[in-house]
Amino acid sequence: MKAILFILAFIATTATAQEISYGEYMQKVMEGNVALTARKLDIEIAEARAKASKVFNDPTIGVTYSNNEDWSKGLGQSIEVELSRTFTFGVRKSRMNMADSERRLAVALFEEYMRNFRADATLAYLEHIKANMLLALSKEVLDDLEEIAGNDSLRFALGDIAESAWLESRMAMGIARNATLEAEAALGNTAIKMGYYMGNLNGAEQLRGNGTLEISEQAAPLEKYIDNALEHRADIVVALSRADVAQAMQKFNKAQRRPELGAVIGATYNIADPNFTTIKAGVAVPLKFSNLNKGARIADEILTRQANIDVEEARMVVKADVMQAYNNFCYAVKQTETFSEKMLGDMRTVVEGKKKAYEIGEIPFIDYLIVERDENEMCRQYIEALFGKAAAWVELQRSVGIELKFGAN
């Protein structure tokens, strides 16, 4: 029964097929995807930079030899050793705060990447299940037409039907065979896509998902999804983190404009007679006339204000995403409700009746073929509706931003 086919996913019967559940698939995706591994390194890089931001200014040591007389007389020779360091006030702390803000931004960006990555990987699995079901449908159509074509060959040999009737069934069988080959290629391509997400393309064409497109999730009130999205969506956290980075950058630049203090201590030893040692110490304060130019200060203020505006825009984008995804899911649910197992079963009964009527010569082959193609189209629409509902549920979860939980059996 084709009706049963659309309740349970068709599993390919090739001996080399490797079945994989949705849970196993997602576990391998999280562990083996190369792009995901690369993105994880962004966090490690940001943590390393945060550690590097804790360094202090390095001191400077200098050694100078001088001789202000004739070398042969050995007069006026001296060696000078000097140690200096520049002291800044608040720069190191603000640099550490900025690096920590950038680290939090890297974490938020990774979570945003993961939000879309999990959804895309799930959609790849659902596309594979759909392709598997379409292949099953094509094979069942081919089996029916092969049976009819085989019977027509015998009937033509016995003179029960004309050659044209036999040729019609053979052509229909050929078309169905080509459609099956196309469905097999499509299934292989979706399996390769799954292999890509899993990070292993070796034997990927033989992967076969053993889930279904049937989901039991029901939509909650729209306001609940919006509230969850405003709380959990990573892109809002990204926008907030960018605002923090902008503020930290502003404070860092402000600290760099503060007066600095250069301190130096040194000693000079005179080698020639009379021997003596000179000790020196001093401070230097740069005159930062560049601070009179307020262009950099104004730019920092504008960047901070812009980042805060981006946060409000991100909230608006999130609300719009959730509302659209919610409407799409509700529409997809209504689409699946237009089909029923009884309707598909009734259509199969009609096809079987037309098949028998053709075999006993009551109707021409074209009458059977029309009904068979109508059933095939109805079943395809049902598969697409199931896929649309499952995909819309994934997109709704993506829009909310919570960890994706898809009830694929």
FIKOLPA-943920 format. One line per 8 residues: their letters; for each residue x, y, z of N, C-alpha, C. Coordinates in steps of 0.1 Angstrom, whole numbers. Each point is the difference from the previous one (the first is absolute). Last residue first. Layout:
! FIKOLPA-943920
a) X Y Z X Y Z X Y Z | ...
//
This chain:
! FIKOLPA-943920
nagfklei) 117 102 141 1 -13 5 9 -9 -8 | -2 54 11 0 -9 -11 2 -14 6 | -7 49 20 -6 -13 4 0 -10 -12 | 32 43 14 -9 -4 -10 -4 -14 3 | 25 45 22 -5 -13 4 -10 -4 -10 | 41 41 8 -10 -7 -9 -3 -14 5 | 13 44 29 6 -11 -5 -10 -9 -8 | -12 51 1 3 -10 10 7 -12 -6
gvsrqlev) -17 40 -24 14 0 4 3 -10 12 | -39 16 -31 -1 2 15 14 0 6 | -6 -9 -46 -3 14 2 -1 3 15 | 8 -45 -15 11 9 -3 -3 15 4 | -34 -32 4 10 -2 11 12 9 -3 | -32 0 -33 -6 6 12 10 -1 11 | 11 -23 -39 2 15 -2 -6 8 12 | -7 -47 -1 14 3 2 3 15 -1
waaakgfl) -43 -15 -10 2 -1 14 15 3 3 | -13 -1 -44 -5 12 6 2 -1 15 | 11 -38 -25 10 11 -3 -5 13 7 | -29 -37 2 12 -2 8 10 11 -2 | -39 3 -26 -3 1 14 12 -2 9 | 5 -7 -47 -2 14 3 -4 2 15 | 4 -44 -16 13 6 1 -2 15 3 | -39 -23 -7 6 -5 12 14 6 2
aeiyqrcm) -22 9 -40 -7 7 12 6 -4 13 | 15 -21 -40 5 14 1 -7 7 12 | -15 -43 -9 14 0 5 6 14 1 | -42 -4 -19 -1 -4 14 14 0 7 | -5 6 -47 -4 12 8 -1 -2 15 | 10 -37 -28 11 10 0 -4 13 7 | -34 -32 -6 10 -5 9 12 9 1 | -32 10 -32 -6 2 13 10 -4 11
enedrevi) 11 -9 -45 1 14 3 -5 3 14 | -5 -44 -16 14 3 2 2 15 4 | -43 -15 -12 4 -5 13 15 4 3 | -16 11 -42 -7 8 10 4 -4 14 | 15 -27 -36 8 13 1 -7 10 10 | -23 -40 -10 13 -4 7 8 13 2 | -39 4 -25 -3 -2 14 13 -3 8 | 4 3 -47 -4 13 6 -3 -1 15
lydifpie) 10 -40 -24 12 9 2 -4 13 6 | -35 -31 -13 7 -4 12 12 9 3 | -23 9 -39 -9 2 11 7 -4 13 | 21 -10 -41 2 15 4 -9 3 12 | -1 -43 -21 11 2 9 1 14 5 | -49 -18 -14 13 1 -6 11 3 10 | -45 -29 13 5 14 -3 13 0 -7 | -22 -41 10 -11 9 1 3 14 -4
gieyakkk) 28 -43 3 -4 6 -13 -12 10 1 | 26 -26 34 -11 -8 -6 -5 7 -12 | 35 21 24 5 -14 -2 -11 -9 -7 | -10 45 15 8 0 -13 4 -15 -3 | -24 7 40 -8 3 -12 8 0 -13 | 23 -5 41 -8 -12 -4 -9 2 -12 | 23 38 16 10 -10 -5 -7 -13 -4 | -25 34 21 3 3 -14 9 -10 -6
gevvtrmd) -9 -4 46 -12 -3 -8 2 3 -15 | 34 12 31 -1 -15 -2 -12 -4 -8 | 4 46 10 11 -5 -9 -1 -15 -2 | -29 19 32 -4 4 -13 11 -5 -11 | 10 -6 45 -10 -9 -4 -5 3 -14 | 31 29 20 6 -13 -4 -10 -10 -4 | -15 41 17 6 2 -13 7 -13 -5 | -18 1 43 -11 0 -10 6 1 -14
glmkesft) 30 4 36 -5 -14 -2 -11 -1 -10 | 15 43 12 11 -7 -7 -4 -15 -3 | -29 25 27 0 6 -13 10 -7 -9 | -1 -11 46 -11 -5 -7 -1 5 -15 | 33 17 29 3 -14 -4 -11 -6 -7 | 5 53 -3 -3 -10 10 4 -14 -5 | 5 59 -10 2 -14 -4 -4 -9 12 | -1 46 4 -8 -2 -12 1 -14 -5
etqkvayc) 27 18 36 -14 -4 5 -9 -2 -12 | 44 16 -5 0 -14 3 -14 -5 4 | 6 46 -8 2 -7 -12 0 -15 2 | -2 29 37 -13 0 -7 1 -8 -13 | 39 8 25 -9 -9 7 -13 -2 -8 | 31 32 -15 4 -13 -4 -9 -11 7 | -7 46 11 -4 -3 -14 4 -15 -4 | 15 16 41 -14 -1 1 -6 -4 -14
fnnyaqmv) 46 11 2 -3 -13 7 -15 -3 0 | 15 42 -16 3 -11 -10 -3 -14 6 | -5 38 28 -11 0 -10 3 -11 -10 | 33 7 32 -12 -5 6 -12 -1 -10 | 41 20 -13 2 -15 2 -13 -6 6 | 1 47 -4 0 -6 -13 1 -15 1 | 4 25 40 -13 1 -6 -2 -7 -13 | 43 2 19 -8 -9 8 -15 1 -6
dakvvmra) 32 30 -17 4 -14 -4 -10 -10 7 | -3 46 11 -5 -2 -13 2 -15 -5 | 18 14 42 -15 0 0 -6 -3 -13 | 47 7 2 -4 -13 7 -15 -1 0 | 18 40 -16 2 -11 -10 -5 -13 6 | 0 38 28 -11 0 -10 1 -11 -10 | 34 4 32 -12 -4 7 -12 0 -10 | 42 17 -14 0 -14 1 -13 -6 6
eevdinaq) 6 47 -2 -3 -6 -13 0 -15 0 | 14 23 38 -15 2 -2 -4 -6 -13 | 46 0 9 -7 -9 9 -15 1 -2 | 27 30 -23 1 -13 -6 -7 -11 9 | 7 44 16 -11 0 -10 -1 -14 -6 | 36 7 28 -12 0 8 -12 0 -9 | 42 6 -20 -1 -14 5 -13 -2 8 | 11 44 -16 -4 -9 -11 -2 -14 5
rtliedai) 18 31 30 -15 3 -2 -5 -9 -11 | 46 -2 8 -8 -6 11 -14 2 -1 | 28 19 -32 0 -14 -1 -7 -7 11 | 6 47 1 -10 -4 -11 -1 -15 -1 | 32 18 30 -14 2 5 -10 -4 -10 | 45 -1 -13 -3 -11 10 -14 2 6 | 16 33 -30 -2 -13 -7 -3 -11 10 | 12 42 18 -13 1 -6 -4 -13 -8
ragknlns) 44 4 17 -10 0 11 -14 0 -5 | 35 6 -30 0 -14 4 -10 -2 11 | 7 45 -15 -6 -9 -10 -2 -14 4 | 18 42 22 -10 -8 6 -7 -10 -10 | 48 29 11 -8 -4 -12 -10 -10 5 | 31 16 30 -8 11 -3 -9 -3 -12 | 34 -30 17 -14 -1 6 -9 12 -3 | 47 -3 -13 -9 -7 -9 -14 -1 6
fklpvavg) 38 18 24 -8 10 -7 -10 -7 -10 | 29 -16 41 -9 -6 -10 -9 11 -6 | 49 -7 26 -9 11 -2 -10 -4 -11 | 31 -32 35 -3 4 -14 -11 11 0 | 36 -11 39 -14 0 -2 -3 5 -14 | 42 -22 33 -3 7 -12 -15 -1 -2 | 43 -6 41 -13 -3 -6 -3 8 -12 | 47 -19 30 -9 11 -5 -13 -6 -5
akittfnp) 55 -8 22 -14 -5 0 -9 12 -5 | 57 -17 8 -10 9 -5 -14 -7 0 | 57 -2 17 -14 -6 1 -10 11 -5 | 57 -10 -5 -11 10 0 -14 -8 0 | 56 -9 14 -13 -5 -5 -11 11 2 | 58 -4 -5 -11 4 7 -13 -6 -7 | 60 5 -1 -12 -9 -1 -12 6 8 | 41 29 -25 -4 -6 13 -13 -9 -2
dainytag) 26 -13 -29 2 8 12 -5 14 -3 | -23 -39 -28 13 6 2 1 8 13 | -41 -22 -12 10 -10 1 14 7 3 | -53 12 12 11 5 -8 12 -9 3 | -55 -8 1 13 -2 7 11 5 -9 | -57 7 8 11 1 -9 13 -2 8 | -57 -13 4 13 3 6 11 1 -10 | -60 3 7 13 -5 -7 12 4 8
ivaglepr) -59 0 -8 10 0 10 13 -6 -6 | -54 21 -13 13 -5 -4 10 1 12 | -57 3 -19 10 1 11 13 -6 -4 | -50 22 -20 12 -7 -3 11 1 11 | -56 5 -8 11 4 8 12 -9 -4 | -51 19 -22 9 -11 4 12 6 8 | -55 17 -11 15 2 1 8 -12 4 | -46 -8 -27 4 6 13 15 3 0
rqaknfkq) -25 -22 -36 1 15 -1 5 6 14 | -11 -46 -5 12 2 -7 3 15 -2 | -40 -15 20 11 -3 9 14 3 -7 | -40 3 -25 0 11 10 12 -2 9 | -9 -34 -30 6 11 -7 1 13 9 | -21 -39 17 15 -2 -2 6 11 -7 | -46 1 7 7 2 13 15 -2 -2 | -28 -8 -37 0 14 3 7 3 13
maqavdar) -5 -45 -13 9 7 -9 1 15 3 | -32 -26 23 13 -3 5 11 7 -9 | -44 4 -14 2 7 12 13 -2 6 | -12 -25 -38 1 14 -3 3 9 12 | -9 -46 7 14 2 -6 2 14 -4 | -43 -12 16 10 0 11 14 2 -6 | -34 -4 -31 -2 13 7 10 0 12 | -2 -40 -24 7 11 -8 -2 13 6
slavvida) -22 -35 21 14 -2 1 8 11 -8 | -47 -3 -5 4 5 14 15 0 2 | -16 -20 -39 -2 15 -1 4 6 13 | 0 -47 -1 11 6 -8 -1 15 -1 | -35 -23 21 12 0 8 12 6 -7 | -39 -6 -25 -2 11 10 12 1 9 | 0 -36 -29 3 12 -7 -3 13 8 | -10 -45 15 14 4 1 3 13 -7
rhelandi) -47 -16 24 6 2 -13 14 5 1 | -32 -8 38 10 -10 -4 7 3 -13 | -35 29 21 9 -5 11 12 -8 -5 | -34 16 -29 6 12 5 10 -4 12 | -27 -35 -18 10 5 -10 8 12 5 | -36 -17 25 12 -9 1 11 5 -10 | -41 23 0 7 2 13 12 -9 1 | -28 -6 -38 7 13 0 8 3 12
ykelpaaq) -27 -39 -2 12 -1 -9 7 13 0 | -40 0 23 10 -8 8 13 -2 -9 | -38 22 -18 7 9 9 11 -8 8 | -30 -22 -31 11 8 -6 8 8 10 | -25 -47 14 -4 14 -3 12 8 -6 | 6 -51 -8 -4 7 12 -5 14 -4 | 1 -47 -31 5 14 2 -6 6 13 | 12 -53 -8 -11 10 -3 6 14 4
esieltgn) 21 -53 -14 1 13 6 -12 9 -3 | 13 -45 -17 -12 2 9 0 13 7 | 20 -24 -49 4 7 13 -13 2 7 | 21 -29 -46 -11 3 9 5 6 13 | 27 -16 -37 -3 14 0 -12 3 8 | 38 -39 9 -12 3 -8 -2 15 -1 | 46 -36 7 -11 8 7 -12 1 -9 | 46 -20 -7 -11 -9 3 -11 7 8
grlqeagn) 43 10 -38 -7 4 12 -12 -9 3 | 46 -10 -28 -14 0 -1 -6 4 14 | 50 -2 -32 -7 3 12 -15 0 -3 | 35 -7 -33 -7 -12 6 -7 3 13 | 28 32 -24 -12 -3 -9 -8 -12 6 | 43 14 19 -12 8 4 -13 -3 -8 | 49 -18 2 -12 -8 0 -13 8 4 | 39 28 10 3 -14 -4 -13 -8 1
lngmyygm) 6 47 13 -7 -3 -13 3 -14 -4 | -1 32 47 6 -12 -6 -8 -4 -12 | -11 36 31 14 1 -1 7 -12 -6 | -48 12 9 6 -9 9 15 1 0 | -26 24 -31 -3 6 13 7 -9 11 | 3 -15 -44 7 12 2 -2 6 13 | -25 -38 -11 14 -3 2 9 12 2 | -45 6 -13 1 -5 14 14 -3 4
kiatngla) -8 9 -45 -1 13 8 0 -3 15 | -1 -36 -30 14 6 0 -1 13 8 | -40 -22 -6 8 -8 9 14 6 1 | -31 18 -31 -3 4 14 8 -8 10 | 6 -12 -45 5 14 3 -4 5 14 | -16 -42 -15 14 -1 2 6 14 3 | -46 -3 -11 3 -5 13 14 -1 3 | -12 14 -43 -4 10 10 3 -5 14
aeaeltan) 5 -31 -35 11 10 0 -3 11 10 | -34 -31 -6 12 -7 6 12 10 1 | -39 13 -23 -2 0 14 11 -6 8 | 1 -1 -47 2 14 4 -2 1 15 | -9 -42 -20 15 3 0 2 14 5 | -44 -12 -5 6 -7 11 15 3 1 | -25 16 -37 -3 8 12 6 -6 13 | 4 -23 -41 9 12 0 -3 8 12
raigmamr) -27 -37 -6 13 -4 3 10 12 0 | -45 7 -13 1 -3 14 14 -4 4 | -8 5 -46 -1 13 7 1 -1 15 | -3 -40 -25 13 7 -2 0 13 6 | -40 -23 1 9 -7 9 14 7 -2 | -34 14 -29 -3 5 14 10 -6 10 | 2 -16 -44 5 14 1 -2 6 14 | -17 -43 -9 15 -1 0 5 15 1
selwasea) -46 -6 -5 4 -4 13 15 0 2 | -18 10 -43 -4 10 10 5 -4 14 | 5 -31 -35 10 11 -1 -3 11 10 | -32 -35 -5 12 -5 6 11 11 1 | -39 10 -23 -3 -1 15 12 -5 7 | 2 0 -47 0 14 5 -2 0 15 | -4 -40 -25 14 3 3 1 14 6 | -45 -27 9 7 5 -12 14 4 4
idglafrl) -27 -40 26 0 14 -2 8 4 -12 | -8 -46 9 -11 6 8 -1 15 -1 | 33 -35 -18 -10 7 -9 -12 6 7 | 41 -23 17 -11 -9 -2 -11 7 -9 | 40 23 11 4 -12 -6 -12 -9 -3 | -8 39 24 3 3 -14 4 -12 -7 | -6 -4 46 -13 2 -7 2 3 -15 | 38 -3 28 -6 -13 -2 -13 1 -8
sdngaiee) 21 40 11 9 -7 -9 -6 -14 -3 | -20 26 33 -4 5 -14 9 -7 -10 | 9 -7 46 -12 -7 -4 -4 4 -14 | 37 22 17 3 -14 -1 -12 -8 -5 | -5 45 10 7 -1 -12 4 -15 -3 | -21 11 41 -9 2 -11 7 -2 -13 | 27 -1 38 -10 -11 1 -9 1 -12 | 29 35 6 7 -11 -4 -9 -13 -1
lddlveks) -17 40 19 1 1 -15 8 -12 -6 | -4 3 48 -13 -1 -6 0 -1 -16 | 40 10 24 -4 -14 2 -14 -3 -6 | 16 45 1 7 -9 -10 -4 -14 1 | -17 29 32 -6 3 -13 7 -8 -11 | 19 -2 42 -13 -7 0 -8 2 -13 | 42 22 7 1 -15 -2 -13 -7 0 | 1 47 9 3 -3 -14 2 -15 -3
lallmnak) -8 14 45 -12 2 -9 3 -3 -14 | 36 -1 30 -9 -11 2 -13 1 -8 | 30 36 -1 6 -12 -7 -9 -12 2 | -11 38 23 -3 2 -14 6 -11 -8 | 10 1 45 -14 -3 -2 -4 1 -14 | 44 12 12 -2 -15 2 -15 -4 -2 | 12 46 0 5 -7 -12 -2 -15 0 | -11 25 39 -9 3 -11 4 -7 -13
ihelyalt) 30 -2 36 -12 -8 3 -11 2 -11 | 38 27 -2 4 -14 -3 -12 -9 2 | -4 45 12 0 -1 -14 3 -14 -5 | 3 10 46 -14 -1 -4 -1 -1 -16 | 43 6 20 -5 -13 3 -15 -2 -5 | 20 42 -5 7 -10 -9 -5 -14 3 | -14 34 29 -7 1 -13 6 -9 -10 | 22 4 41 -13 -7 2 -8 0 -13
adarfnrm) 40 25 2 3 -14 0 -13 -9 1 | -4 47 3 4 -4 -14 3 -15 0 | -9 19 42 -12 0 -8 3 -5 -14 | 36 6 29 -8 -11 5 -13 -1 -9 | 29 37 -7 6 -13 -4 -9 -12 3 | -11 44 14 -3 -2 -14 5 -14 -5 | 9 13 44 -15 1 -2 -3 -4 -14 | 45 5 12 -5 -13 4 -16 0 -2
yeeflava) 24 40 -6 3 -9 -11 -6 -14 3 | -5 32 33 -8 4 -12 3 -9 -11 | 26 -5 38 -13 -5 2 -10 3 -11 | 44 17 -3 0 -15 -1 -14 -6 2 | 7 46 8 0 -3 -14 0 -15 -3 | 4 14 45 -14 3 -6 0 -3 -15 | 41 -3 22 -9 -11 4 -14 2 -5 | 32 33 -9 3 -12 -7 -9 -11 4
lrresdam) -4 40 24 -5 1 -14 3 -12 -8 | 18 3 42 -14 -3 1 -7 2 -13 | 46 11 2 -2 -14 2 -15 -4 1 | 11 45 -4 2 -7 -12 -1 -15 1 | -1 26 39 -12 3 -8 1 -7 -14 | 38 -1 28 -11 -9 5 -13 2 -7 | 36 28 -11 3 -14 -5 -11 -10 5 | -2 45 15 -3 -1 -14 2 -14 -6
nmrskrvg) 12 9 45 -14 0 -2 -4 -1 -14 | 46 4 9 -5 -13 4 -16 0 -1 | 21 41 -9 3 -10 -10 -5 -14 3 | -4 34 32 -10 2 -11 3 -10 -12 | 30 0 36 -13 -4 5 -10 1 -11 | 43 17 -9 0 -14 1 -13 -6 4 | 5 47 -1 1 -6 -13 -1 -15 0 | 2 33 38 -13 -6 -4 0 -7 -13
ftftrsle) 40 30 9 -10 -1 11 -13 -4 -6 | 57 -5 -11 -13 5 -5 -10 -3 11 | 57 4 -6 -11 -4 8 -13 6 -6 | 53 -14 -17 -11 9 -1 -12 -5 8 | 57 -6 5 -13 -6 -3 -11 11 0 | 59 -12 3 -12 9 -1 -12 -8 -3 | 57 -1 13 -12 -8 0 -12 10 0 | 58 0 -11 -13 7 2 -12 -10 0
veisqglg) 59 8 1 -11 -10 1 -13 7 4 | 54 13 -20 -13 4 6 -10 -11 -1 | 57 11 -1 -11 -10 -4 -13 5 8 | 51 25 -18 -11 -3 10 -10 -10 -5 | 51 31 -8 -8 -12 -4 -10 -2 11 | 36 36 -4 -14 2 -2 -9 -11 -4 | 52 -5 -8 -6 9 8 -15 2 -4 | 40 -26 -19 -9 -7 9 -7 10 10
kswdenns) 34 4 -38 2 6 13 -9 -7 11 | -1 -11 -47 13 -4 5 2 5 14 | -40 12 -25 0 -14 4 13 -4 7 | -20 50 0 8 -8 -9 1 -14 6 | -42 25 17 14 4 -2 7 -9 -10 | -46 -5 19 1 13 -6 14 6 -1 | -32 -48 4 14 4 1 1 14 -6 | -40 -40 17 4 12 -6 14 3 3
ytvgitpd) -44 -39 1 14 2 2 4 13 -7 | -49 -24 20 7 9 -9 15 1 4 | -51 -30 7 14 1 3 8 8 -10 | -55 -11 19 9 5 -10 14 1 5 | -55 -21 7 14 1 6 9 5 -11 | -57 -1 12 11 1 -10 13 1 7 | -52 -23 12 10 10 3 11 0 -11 | -53 -15 -7 13 -5 3 10 12 3
nfvksaka) -55 -5 10 10 6 -9 14 -5 4 | -39 -34 11 4 14 4 9 6 -11 | -41 -40 -6 15 3 2 2 15 4 | -42 -25 -10 3 3 13 15 4 2 | -24 -14 -41 -3 14 3 5 3 15 | 2 -44 -20 11 8 -4 -2 15 4 | -34 -32 7 11 -3 9 12 9 -3 | -38 2 -28 -3 5 14 11 -2 9
raeaieid) 4 -19 -42 2 15 -1 -3 6 14 | -8 -46 -5 14 3 0 3 15 0 | -44 -14 -4 4 -2 13 15 2 1 | -20 3 -42 -4 11 8 5 -2 15 | 8 -35 -30 8 12 -4 -4 12 9 | -25 -39 5 13 -2 5 9 12 -3 | -43 -1 -19 -1 2 14 14 -1 7 | -4 -10 -46 -1 15 2 -1 3 15
lkratlav) 0 -45 -16 14 6 2 -1 15 2 | -38 -26 -12 3 -2 14 13 7 3 | -14 -3 -45 -6 11 7 2 -1 16 | 16 -35 -28 8 13 -3 -7 11 8 | -21 -42 1 12 0 7 8 13 -1 | -38 -5 -26 -4 2 14 13 0 9 | 4 -11 -46 -3 14 2 -3 3 14 | 6 -45 -11 13 8 -1 -3 14 3
ngemvkqm) -28 -43 19 0 10 -10 12 9 0 | -11 -38 31 9 -2 -11 0 11 -11 | -27 -4 44 14 -5 2 9 1 -12 | -47 12 -1 7 8 10 14 -4 3 | -26 -26 -30 2 13 -5 7 9 10 | -12 -43 13 12 0 -9 2 14 -6 | -38 -5 26 12 -2 9 13 0 -9 | -42 2 -21 4 13 6 12 -2 9
yegysieq) -17 -39 -20 4 9 -10 5 13 6 | -21 -32 27 14 -4 -3 6 9 -10 | -45 8 11 9 2 12 14 -4 -3 | -33 -9 -33 2 14 1 10 3 12 | 6 -48 -22 -11 8 6 3 15 1 | 17 -40 -35 5 9 10 -12 8 5 | 19 -45 -34 -11 7 6 5 9 11 | 21 -21 -46 4 2 14 -11 9 7
atattaif) 7 -35 -47 -6 12 7 4 0 14 | 10 -35 -34 11 9 5 -6 13 7 | -27 -34 -21 7 -7 10 10 10 7 | -47 17 -21 13 -4 -5 8 -6 12 | -46 19 -1 3 -14 3 14 -4 -5 | -25 48 20 6 -7 -12 4 -14 4 | -41 25 24 15 -2 3 5 -8 -13 | -44 34 12 5 -11 -8 15 -1 3
alifliak) -38 21 35 10 3 -11 5 -13 -6 | -49 8 21 13 -5 4 9 3 -12 | -42 16 -5 0 1 15 14 -5 5 | -12 -2 -46 3 14 4 -1 2 15 | -7 -43 -21 13 5 -4 3 14 6 | -43 -21 4 10 -4 10 13 6 -3 | -32 6 -32 -3 8 12 9 -3 11 | 1 -24 -40 7 12 -1 -2 9 12
m) -3 -55 -2 -8 12 0 9 12 0
//
